[in-house]
Amino acid sequence: MTTFETPKTPHAFVETMLRSSIEADLLASENINDRWLREAHMHTAVNGFIAAMAIEALRRWAPDEANDTVDHLDQILTAGDLAGSAYRTAKGLGHDPDQWIEEFNERAARREEATR
């Protein structure tokens, strides 16, 4: 699958997420001594697994909703607006993504200082 292709069915989405999760876990092992890379890959592995489980549950119990979800994800990923969609969803669910972004920037500054 190229960077520009997205899964078109719930089954293909589950397969893609599980594959990404396994690859991220392997990368976490490969970067075991680099805390920042290891943690990023570990989070990706967990998120991929959770996404796969959620889509698989939808596929089994609400196939029409699963198809609608994958169509919506295809639109988001094709548009390249994952961060924007995640930001809007976080806001809609009552979270404070601006605080998360601020905390990320603080950690990034500490990482940059540590590499000097």
N, CA, C and O atoms as a GROMACS GRO file, in nm:
protein
  464
    1MET      N    1   0.084  -0.116   0.000
    1MET     CA    2   0.000   0.000   0.000
    1MET      C    3   0.089   0.124   0.000
    1MET      O    4   0.182   0.133   0.080
    2THR      N    5   0.061   0.218  -0.088
    2THR     CA    6   0.139   0.342  -0.090
    2THR      C    7   0.083   0.439   0.012
    2THR      O    8  -0.021   0.415   0.072
    3THR      N    9   0.153   0.548   0.032
    3THR     CA   10   0.111   0.649   0.128
    3THR      C   11  -0.024   0.708   0.091
    3THR      O   12  -0.098   0.753   0.179
    4PHE      N   13  -0.058   0.709  -0.037
    4PHE     CA   14  -0.179   0.777  -0.082
    4PHE      C   15  -0.300   0.685  -0.089
    4PHE      O   16  -0.410   0.733  -0.117
    5GLU      N   17  -0.284   0.556  -0.065
    5GLU     CA   18  -0.397   0.464  -0.068
    5GLU      C   19  -0.450   0.447   0.074
    5GLU      O   20  -0.374   0.443   0.170
    6THR      N   21  -0.580   0.438   0.084
    6THR     CA   22  -0.641   0.410   0.213
    6THR      C   23  -0.729   0.287   0.199
    6THR      O   24  -0.778   0.258   0.090
    7PRO      N   25  -0.749   0.214   0.308
    7PRO     CA   26  -0.836   0.096   0.302
    7PRO      C   27  -0.977   0.137   0.261
    7PRO      O   28  -1.027   0.242   0.303
    8LYS      N   29  -1.041   0.055   0.180
    8LYS     CA   30  -1.174   0.089   0.128
    8LYS      C   31  -1.285   0.008   0.194
    8LYS      O   32  -1.403   0.038   0.173
    9THR      N   33  -1.251  -0.093   0.272
    9THR     CA   34  -1.351  -0.175   0.340
    9THR      C   35  -1.312  -0.188   0.487
    9THR      O   36  -1.195  -0.172   0.522
   10PRO      N   37  -1.410  -0.218   0.573
   10PRO     CA   38  -1.376  -0.239   0.713
   10PRO      C   39  -1.272  -0.350   0.731
   10PRO      O   40  -1.180  -0.336   0.812
   11HIS      N   41  -1.286  -0.460   0.657
   11HIS     CA   42  -1.189  -0.570   0.669
   11HIS      C   43  -1.048  -0.523   0.631
   11HIS      O   44  -0.952  -0.556   0.700
   12ALA      N   45  -1.037  -0.447   0.522
   12ALA     CA   46  -0.906  -0.397   0.479
   12ALA      C   47  -0.850  -0.298   0.580
   12ALA      O   48  -0.729  -0.293   0.602
   13PHE      N   49  -0.937  -0.218   0.642
   13PHE     CA   50  -0.892  -0.122   0.742
   13PHE      C   51  -0.837  -0.196   0.864
   13PHE      O   52  -0.732  -0.159   0.917
   14VAL      N   53  -0.908  -0.300   0.908
   14VAL     CA   54  -0.862  -0.380   1.022
   14VAL      C   55  -0.726  -0.440   0.991
   14VAL      O   56  -0.635  -0.436   1.074
   15GLU      N   57  -0.711  -0.497   0.871
   15GLU     CA   58  -0.583  -0.557   0.832
   15GLU      C   59  -0.472  -0.454   0.834
   15GLU      O   60  -0.362  -0.480   0.884
   16THR      N   61  -0.499  -0.336   0.780
   16THR     CA   62  -0.398  -0.230   0.775
   16THR      C   63  -0.358  -0.185   0.915
   16THR      O   64  -0.240  -0.165   0.943
   17MET      N   65  -0.455  -0.169   1.003
   17MET     CA   66  -0.426  -0.123   1.139
   17MET      C   67  -0.348  -0.228   1.216
   17MET      O   68  -0.254  -0.195   1.290
   18LEU      N   69  -0.385  -0.356   1.200
   18LEU     CA   70  -0.311  -0.460   1.270
   18LEU      C   71  -0.168  -0.470   1.218
   18LEU      O   72  -0.074  -0.487   1.296
   19ARG      N   73  -0.151  -0.457   1.087
   19ARG     CA   74  -0.016  -0.460   1.029
   19ARG      C   75   0.066  -0.343   1.082
   19ARG      O   76   0.182  -0.361   1.120
   20SER      N   77   0.007  -0.223   1.084
   20SER     CA   78   0.078  -0.106   1.135
   20SER      C   79   0.114  -0.123   1.282
   20SER      O   80   0.221  -0.082   1.326
   21SER      N   81   0.023  -0.184   1.358
   21SER     CA   82   0.048  -0.206   1.499
   21SER      C   83   0.167  -0.298   1.520
   21SER      O   84   0.253  -0.271   1.604
   22ILE      N   85   0.172  -0.406   1.444
   22ILE     CA   86   0.284  -0.501   1.455
   22ILE      C   87   0.414  -0.434   1.414
   22ILE      O   88   0.516  -0.450   1.480
   23GLU      N   89   0.411  -0.358   1.304
   23GLU     CA   90   0.532  -0.289   1.259
   23GLU      C   91   0.579  -0.186   1.361
   23GLU      O   92   0.699  -0.172   1.385
   24ALA      N   93   0.484  -0.112   1.421
   24ALA     CA   94   0.521  -0.013   1.522
   24ALA      C   95   0.582  -0.080   1.644
   24ALA      O   96   0.676  -0.027   1.703
   25ASP      N   97   0.529  -0.196   1.682
   25ASP     CA   98   0.585  -0.269   1.795
   25ASP      C   99   0.728  -0.314   1.764
   25ASP      O  100   0.815  -0.308   1.850
   26LEU      N  101   0.751  -0.360   1.642
   26LEU     CA  102   0.886  -0.399   1.601
   26LEU      C  103   0.981  -0.279   1.604
   26LEU      O  104   1.096  -0.291   1.645
   27LEU      N  105   0.932  -0.163   1.559
   27LEU     CA  106   1.014  -0.042   1.562
   27LEU      C  107   1.043   0.002   1.706
   27LEU      O  108   1.151   0.055   1.734
   28ALA      N  109   0.946  -0.019   1.797
   28ALA     CA  110   0.970   0.014   1.938
   28ALA      C  111   1.085  -0.071   1.991
   28ALA      O  112   1.171  -0.021   2.065
   29SER      N  113   1.088  -0.199   1.955
   29SER     CA  114   1.197  -0.288   1.998
   29SER      C  115   1.330  -0.244   1.937
   29SER      O  116   1.434  -0.250   2.001
   30GLU      N  117   1.323  -0.202   1.812
   30GLU     CA  118   1.444  -0.159   1.741
   30GLU      C  119   1.502  -0.032   1.803
   30GLU      O  120   1.623  -0.012   1.803
   31ASN      N  121   1.415   0.054   1.856
   31ASN     CA  122   1.458   0.183   1.911
   31ASN      C  123   1.449   0.182   2.064
   31ASN      O  124   1.415   0.284   2.124
   32ILE      N  125   1.478   0.069   2.125
   32ILE     CA  126   1.460   0.051   2.269
   32ILE      C  127   1.542   0.152   2.350
   32ILE      O  128   1.502   0.188   2.461
   33ASN      N  129   1.655   0.197   2.298
   33ASN     CA  130   1.740   0.289   2.373
   33ASN      C  131   1.710   0.436   2.345
   33ASN      O  132   1.769   0.525   2.407
   34ASP      N  133   1.619   0.462   2.252
   34ASP     CA  134   1.579   0.600   2.222
   34ASP      C  135   1.438   0.619   2.279
   34ASP      O  136   1.338   0.582   2.216
   35ARG      N  137   1.432   0.676   2.397
   35ARG     CA  138   1.305   0.687   2.470
   35ARG      C  139   1.194   0.748   2.386
   35ARG      O  140   1.082   0.698   2.386
   36TRP      N  141   1.225   0.856   2.314
   36TRP     CA  142   1.121   0.929   2.241
   36TRP      C  143   1.067   0.845   2.125
   36TRP      O  144   0.946   0.838   2.105
   37LEU      N  145   1.155   0.783   2.050
   37LEU     CA  146   1.109   0.698   1.940
   37LEU      C  147   1.037   0.575   1.992
   37LEU      O  148   0.934   0.535   1.938
   38ARG      N  149   1.090   0.514   2.098
   38ARG     CA  150   1.027   0.394   2.154
   38ARG      C  151   0.885   0.427   2.199
   38ARG      O  152   0.792   0.352   2.168
   39GLU      N  153   0.866   0.537   2.272
   39GLU     CA  154   0.733   0.572   2.321
   39GLU      C  155   0.638   0.604   2.207
   39GLU      O  156   0.521   0.566   2.211
   40ALA      N  157   0.687   0.674   2.106
   40ALA     CA  158   0.602   0.707   1.992
   40ALA      C  159   0.556   0.581   1.920
   40ALA      O  160   0.439   0.568   1.883
   41HIS      N  161   0.649   0.487   1.901
   41HIS     CA  162   0.612   0.362   1.834
   41HIS      C  163   0.519   0.278   1.921
   41HIS      O  164   0.428   0.212   1.869
   42MET      N  165   0.541   0.279   2.051
   42MET     CA  166   0.453   0.203   2.140
   42MET      C  167   0.311   0.260   2.136
   42MET      O  168   0.214   0.184   2.131
   43HIS      N  169   0.299   0.392   2.138
   43HIS     CA  170   0.166   0.454   2.130
   43HIS      C  171   0.100   0.421   1.997
   43HIS      O  172  -0.020   0.393   1.993
   44THR      N  173   0.177   0.423   1.889
   44THR     CA  174   0.123   0.389   1.759
   44THR      C  175   0.074   0.245   1.756
   44THR      O  176  -0.033   0.216   1.701
   45ALA      N  177   0.151   0.155   1.816
   45ALA     CA  178   0.112   0.014   1.820
   45ALA      C  179  -0.020  -0.003   1.896
   45ALA      O  180  -0.109  -0.074   1.850
   46VAL      N  181  -0.033   0.062   2.010
   46VAL     CA  182  -0.155   0.052   2.090
   46VAL      C  183  -0.273   0.114   2.014
   46VAL      O  184  -0.381   0.055   2.007
   47ASN      N  185  -0.251   0.232   1.957
   47ASN     CA  186  -0.360   0.298   1.884
   47ASN      C  187  -0.406   0.217   1.764
   47ASN      O  188  -0.526   0.208   1.737
   48GLY      N  189  -0.313   0.158   1.692
   48GLY     CA  190  -0.349   0.074   1.578
   48GLY      C  191  -0.431  -0.046   1.621
   48GLY      O  192  -0.528  -0.082   1.555
   49PHE      N  193  -0.392  -0.107   1.731
   49PHE     CA  194  -0.465  -0.223   1.782
   49PHE      C  195  -0.607  -0.184   1.825
   49PHE      O  196  -0.703  -0.254   1.793
   50ILE      N  197  -0.619  -0.073   1.897
   50ILE     CA  198  -0.751  -0.027   1.942
   50ILE      C  199  -0.839   0.006   1.822
   50ILE      O  200  -0.956  -0.031   1.819
   51ALA      N  201  -0.783   0.075   1.722
   51ALA     CA  202  -0.860   0.108   1.602
   51ALA      C  203  -0.908  -0.018   1.531
   51ALA      O  204  -1.023  -0.025   1.488
   52ALA      N  205  -0.821  -0.117   1.520
   52ALA     CA  206  -0.857  -0.242   1.453
   52ALA      C  207  -0.970  -0.312   1.528
   52ALA      O  208  -1.065  -0.360   1.467
   53MET      N  209  -0.960  -0.316   1.660
   53MET     CA  210  -1.064  -0.382   1.740
   53MET      C  211  -1.198  -0.309   1.727
   53MET      O  212  -1.303  -0.373   1.718
   54ALA      N  213  -1.193  -0.177   1.726
   54ALA     CA  214  -1.317  -0.099   1.715
   54ALA      C  215  -1.383  -0.120   1.579
   54ALA      O  216  -1.504  -0.140   1.571
   55ILE      N  217  -1.305  -0.114   1.472
   55ILE     CA  218  -1.360  -0.133   1.338
   55ILE      C  219  -1.411  -0.277   1.322
   55ILE      O  220  -1.515  -0.299   1.260
   56GLU      N  221  -1.340  -0.374   1.377
   56GLU     CA  222  -1.384  -0.513   1.368
   56GLU      C  223  -1.516  -0.532   1.443
   56GLU      O  224  -1.604  -0.603   1.395
   57ALA      N  225  -1.530  -0.470   1.559
   57ALA     CA  226  -1.657  -0.480   1.633
   57ALA      C  227  -1.770  -0.417   1.552
   57ALA      O  228  -1.879  -0.473   1.543
   58LEU      N  229  -1.744  -0.302   1.494
   58LEU     CA  230  -1.845  -0.238   1.409
   58LEU      C  231  -1.878  -0.327   1.289
   58LEU      O  232  -1.995  -0.343   1.253
   59ARG      N  233  -1.776  -0.385   1.229
   59ARG     CA  234  -1.797  -0.469   1.110
   59ARG      C  235  -1.888  -0.587   1.144
   59ARG      O  236  -1.972  -0.625   1.063
   60ARG      N  237  -1.871  -0.643   1.261
   60ARG     CA  238  -1.953  -0.758   1.301
   60ARG      C  239  -2.093  -0.722   1.343
   60ARG      O  240  -2.188  -0.791   1.308
   61TRP      N  241  -2.106  -0.612   1.419
   61TRP     CA  242  -2.236  -0.582   1.482
   61TRP      C  243  -2.313  -0.471   1.415
   61TRP      O  244  -2.434  -0.460   1.434
   62ALA      N  245  -2.245  -0.388   1.338
   62ALA     CA  246  -2.313  -0.276   1.270
   62ALA      C  247  -2.243  -0.251   1.136
   62ALA      O  248  -2.177  -0.149   1.119
   63PRO      N  249  -2.258  -0.344   1.041
   63PRO     CA  250  -2.182  -0.336   0.916
   63PRO      C  251  -2.205  -0.207   0.837
   63PRO      O  252  -2.111  -0.156   0.775
   64ASP      N  253  -2.325  -0.154   0.838
   64ASP     CA  254  -2.348  -0.028   0.766
   64ASP      C  255  -2.270   0.087   0.828
   64ASP      O  256  -2.213   0.169   0.756
   65GLU      N  257  -2.268   0.092   0.962
   65GLU     CA  258  -2.191   0.196   1.031
   65GLU      C  259  -2.042   0.178   1.007
   65GLU      O  260  -1.968   0.275   0.995
   66ALA      N  261  -1.997   0.052   1.000
   66ALA     CA  262  -1.856   0.025   0.972
   66ALA      C  263  -1.818   0.078   0.834
   66ALA      O  264  -1.714   0.141   0.818
   67ASN      N  265  -1.903   0.052   0.736
   67ASN     CA  266  -1.876   0.103   0.601
   67ASN      C  267  -1.875   0.255   0.599
   67ASN      O  268  -1.788   0.316   0.536
   68ASP      N  269  -1.972   0.317   0.669
   68ASP     CA  270  -1.975   0.463   0.675
   68ASP      C  271  -1.850   0.518   0.743
   68ASP      O  272  -1.794   0.618   0.699
   69THR      N  273  -1.806   0.452   0.850
   69THR     CA  274  -1.686   0.496   0.922
   69THR      C  275  -1.564   0.489   0.832
   69THR      O  276  -1.484   0.583   0.828
   70VAL      N  277  -1.548   0.378   0.760
   70VAL     CA  278  -1.433   0.363   0.671
   70VAL      C  279  -1.438   0.465   0.557
   70VAL      O  280  -1.335   0.519   0.518
   71ASP      N  281  -1.557   0.492   0.505
   71ASP     CA  282  -1.570   0.596   0.402
   71ASP      C  283  -1.526   0.732   0.456
   71ASP      O  284  -1.456   0.808   0.389
   72HIS      N  285  -1.569   0.761   0.580
   72HIS     CA  286  -1.531   0.889   0.642
   72HIS      C  287  -1.381   0.895   0.668
   72HIS      O  288  -1.318   0.998   0.644
   73LEU      N  289  -1.324   0.786   0.716
   73LEU     CA  290  -1.179   0.782   0.738
   73LEU      C  291  -1.104   0.797   0.607
   73LEU      O  292  -1.000   0.864   0.602
   74ASP      N  293  -1.154   0.736   0.501
   74ASP     CA  294  -1.091   0.751   0.370
   74ASP      C  295  -1.089   0.898   0.328
   74ASP      O  296  -0.988   0.946   0.276
   75GLN      N  297  -1.198   0.968   0.350
   75GLN     CA  298  -1.204   1.111   0.315
   75GLN      C  299  -1.105   1.192   0.398
   75GLN      O  300  -1.036   1.280   0.345
   76ILE      N  301  -1.096   1.162   0.528
   76ILE     CA  302  -1.004   1.234   0.616
   76ILE      C  303  -0.859   1.208   0.574
   76ILE      O  304  -0.780   1.302   0.560
   77LEU      N  305  -0.825   1.081   0.555
   77LEU     CA  306  -0.687   1.046   0.523
   77LEU      C  307  -0.648   1.094   0.384
   77LEU      O  308  -0.534   1.139   0.364
   78THR      N  309  -0.739   1.087   0.289
   78THR     CA  310  -0.711   1.134   0.154
   78THR      C  311  -0.689   1.285   0.154
   78THR      O  312  -0.604   1.336   0.081
   79ALA      N  313  -0.766   1.357   0.235
   79ALA     CA  314  -0.752   1.502   0.244
   79ALA      C  315  -0.627   1.542   0.321
   79ALA      O  316  -0.583   1.657   0.314
   80GLY      N  317  -0.569   1.448   0.394
   80GLY     CA  318  -0.450   1.479   0.473
   80GLY      C  319  -0.481   1.564   0.594
   80GLY      O  320  -0.398   1.644   0.637
   81ASP      N  321  -0.600   1.547   0.652
   81ASP     CA  322  -0.644   1.631   0.763
   81ASP      C  323  -0.665   1.552   0.891
   81ASP      O  324  -0.758   1.580   0.966
   82LEU      N  325  -0.580   1.454   0.916
   82LEU     CA  326  -0.599   1.371   1.036
   82LEU      C  327  -0.587   1.455   1.163
   82LEU      O  328  -0.668   1.440   1.254
   83ALA      N  329  -0.486   1.541   1.170
   83ALA     CA  330  -0.468   1.622   1.291
   83ALA      C  331  -0.586   1.716   1.312
   83ALA      O  332  -0.633   1.733   1.424
   84GLY      N  333  -0.634   1.776   1.204
   84GLY     CA  334  -0.749   1.867   1.216
   84GLY      C  335  -0.873   1.793   1.262
   84GLY      O  336  -0.947   1.842   1.348
   85SER      N  337  -0.897   1.677   1.206
   85SER     CA  338  -1.014   1.598   1.245
   85SER      C  339  -1.002   1.551   1.389
   85SER      O  340  -1.100   1.554   1.464
   86ALA      N  341  -0.884   1.508   1.429
   86ALA     CA  342  -0.862   1.464   1.567
   86ALA      C  343  -0.881   1.582   1.663
   86ALA      O  344  -0.939   1.566   1.770
   87TYR      N  345  -0.831   1.699   1.624
   87TYR     CA  346  -0.844   1.820   1.706
   87TYR      C  347  -0.992   1.854   1.726
   87TYR      O  348  -1.037   1.877   1.838
   88ARG      N  349  -1.068   1.856   1.616
   88ARG     CA  350  -1.211   1.889   1.624
   88ARG      C  351  -1.288   1.785   1.705
   88ARG      O  352  -1.379   1.820   1.780
   89THR      N  353  -1.252   1.658   1.691
   89THR     CA  354  -1.319   1.553   1.767
   89THR      C  355  -1.288   1.568   1.916
   89THR      O  356  -1.377   1.555   1.999
   90ALA      N  357  -1.162   1.594   1.948
   90ALA     CA  358  -1.124   1.614   2.089
   90ALA      C  359  -1.203   1.729   2.150
   90ALA      O  360  -1.255   1.718   2.260
   91LYS      N  361  -1.212   1.840   2.076
   91LYS     CA  362  -1.289   1.956   2.125
   91LYS      C  363  -1.435   1.917   2.145
   91LYS      O  364  -1.495   1.951   2.247
   92GLY      N  365  -1.491   1.845   2.046
   92GLY     CA  366  -1.631   1.805   2.054
   92GLY      C  367  -1.661   1.712   2.170
   92GLY      O  368  -1.774   1.709   2.220
   93LEU      N  369  -1.561   1.636   2.214
   93LEU     CA  370  -1.579   1.545   2.326
   93LEU      C  371  -1.541   1.608   2.460
   93LEU      O  372  -1.538   1.540   2.563
   94GLY      N  373  -1.512   1.740   2.458
   94GLY     CA  374  -1.486   1.812   2.582
   94GLY      C  375  -1.343   1.808   2.631
   94GLY      O  376  -1.316   1.843   2.746
   95HIS      N  377  -1.249   1.765   2.546
   95HIS     CA  378  -1.108   1.764   2.583
   95HIS      C  379  -1.044   1.897   2.546
   95HIS      O  380  -1.105   1.980   2.480
   96ASP      N  381  -0.920   1.917   2.590
   96ASP     CA  382  -0.847   2.041   2.561
   96ASP      C  383  -0.722   2.010   2.478
   96ASP      O  384  -0.612   2.000   2.532
   97PRO      N  385  -0.739   1.994   2.346
   97PRO     CA  386  -0.624   1.960   2.262
   97PRO      C  387  -0.518   2.070   2.258
   97PRO      O  388  -0.402   2.042   2.230
   98ASP      N  389  -0.557   2.194   2.286
   98ASP     CA  390  -0.456   2.301   2.289
   98ASP      C  391  -0.355   2.276   2.400
   98ASP      O  392  -0.237   2.303   2.384
   99GLN      N  393  -0.402   2.223   2.514
   99GLN     CA  394  -0.312   2.188   2.624
   99GLN      C  395  -0.220   2.074   2.583
   99GLN      O  396  -0.102   2.074   2.616
  100TRP      N  397  -0.274   1.976   2.510
  100TRP     CA  398  -0.191   1.865   2.462
  100TRP      C  399  -0.082   1.915   2.368
  100TRP      O  400   0.032   1.870   2.375
  101ILE      N  401  -0.119   2.008   2.282
  101ILE     CA  402  -0.022   2.064   2.187
  101ILE      C  403   0.086   2.141   2.262
  101ILE      O  404   0.205   2.130   2.230
  102GLU      N  405   0.045   2.218   2.362
  102GLU     CA  406   0.142   2.292   2.443
  102GLU      C  407   0.237   2.198   2.515
  102GLU      O  408   0.358   2.222   2.519
  103GLU      N  409   0.183   2.089   2.572
  103GLU     CA  410   0.267   1.992   2.641
  103GLU      C  411   0.362   1.923   2.542
  103GLU      O  412   0.478   1.898   2.575
  104PHE      N  413   0.314   1.893   2.422
  104PHE     CA  414   0.400   1.833   2.320
  104PHE      C  415   0.514   1.926   2.286
  104PHE      O  416   0.630   1.883   2.277
  105ASN      N  417   0.484   2.055   2.267
  105ASN     CA  418   0.588   2.152   2.233
  105ASN      C  419   0.691   2.165   2.344
  105ASN      O  420   0.810   2.182   2.317
  106GLU      N  421   0.646   2.157   2.470
  106GLU     CA  422   0.740   2.161   2.583
  106GLU      C  423   0.832   2.039   2.581
  106GLU      O  424   0.952   2.052   2.604
  107ARG      N  425   0.776   1.922   2.554
  107ARG     CA  426   0.858   1.800   2.547
  107ARG      C  427   0.954   1.808   2.429
  107ARG      O  428   1.070   1.765   2.439
  108ALA      N  429   0.908   1.862   2.317
  108ALA     CA  430   0.995   1.877   2.199
  108ALA      C  431   1.113   1.968   2.231
  108ALA      O  432   1.225   1.941   2.188
  109ALA      N  433   1.087   2.076   2.305
  109ALA     CA  434   1.196   2.166   2.343
  109ALA      C  435   1.296   2.095   2.433
  109ALA      O  436   1.417   2.114   2.419
  110ARG      N  437   1.247   2.012   2.526
  110ARG     CA  438   1.338   1.936   2.614
  110ARG      C  439   1.418   1.833   2.532
  110ARG      O  440   1.536   1.813   2.559
  111ARG      N  441   1.354   1.770   2.435
  111ARG     CA  442   1.427   1.674   2.350
  111ARG      C  443   1.536   1.744   2.272
  111ARG      O  444   1.647   1.693   2.259
  112GLU      N  445   1.505   1.861   2.222
  112GLU     CA  446   1.606   1.937   2.144
  112GLU      C  447   1.723   1.976   2.233
  112GLU      O  448   1.838   1.965   2.192
  113GLU      N  449   1.694   2.020   2.355
  113GLU     CA  450   1.802   2.054   2.448
  113GLU      C  451   1.888   1.933   2.481
  113GLU      O  452   2.010   1.944   2.492
  114ALA      N  453   1.824   1.818   2.496
  114ALA     CA  454   1.897   1.695   2.533
  114ALA      C  455   1.990   1.648   2.421
  114ALA      O  456   2.089   1.581   2.448
  115THR      N  457   1.960   1.683   2.298
  115THR     CA  458   2.044   1.638   2.185
  115THR      C  459   2.157   1.735   2.156
  115THR      O  460   2.240   1.707   2.069
  116ARG      N  461   2.163   1.846   2.224
  116ARG     CA  462   2.269   1.945   2.199
  116ARG      C  463   2.395   1.904   2.266
  116ARG      O  464   2.496   1.975   2.256
   0.00000   0.00000   0.00000
